[in-house]
Amino acid sequence: MRSILFIVPMLAACDEIFPSICTNEARTSVMLELTDLDGAPISGADVTVSNDAFTEDCEEWDDGDYACGWEMEGALIVRADAEGYLADSIDVTVDSDECHIITEQASLTLEDAAE
């Protein structure tokens, strides 16, 4: 038990001895899963991410999965518009650590325009 008490202060000091090493990679701010009411992925949608300053297109990475924004922090709006569906949006707040943003996982379900 005594050895554990000595290890805890040593571990707490690790950040001072070995600071976090940041990388040069860019991380996506939001990974969006876009589906219909049946849970089927929606591909080929126009998906954008925006904040108060600008709007940019999201990239489709996989069937219905979209990467939105790169190293964008704060309050974001992700909007999706697909043929045959009603457009919709979701508000997402993205935080960061000392090096990068922390990617938020989000999902958005679009309703069929015919309903």
Steps between C-alpha positions, in 0.01 A plus 500: 500500500783742574651457153169600338498827691842585361406407143197730482701824551755375246226437241354844559839650420526317166329785312769737622784263409346365177268768357237402243641465153275662243491372144462683170196298398166673442197349670145519378269697725183295446444149365138493387296186441217592261205258479137479395213410734568128444864540605639457147802720422448797266784547253559784259340765721605864509634535855653821635647617828483863606563743782453877523791567263470251213346191343689210342408170337535173689671201337325164464740235631282197488142407419309768695797610716620858457808678637415861582753772569868471583623625836185716537415560864188640662134516403443352153195428289503196272235514227403215266293517182441193283276442201168353608542605864415802711812699590591511868782617726656424835691723745830358621749641751861398441758524779878468486791380706846657508578379146188434293126516491312202639295349217127491575293208375156612383207348317224657296190331365328649196131456435371397159372806313195308374361440849 
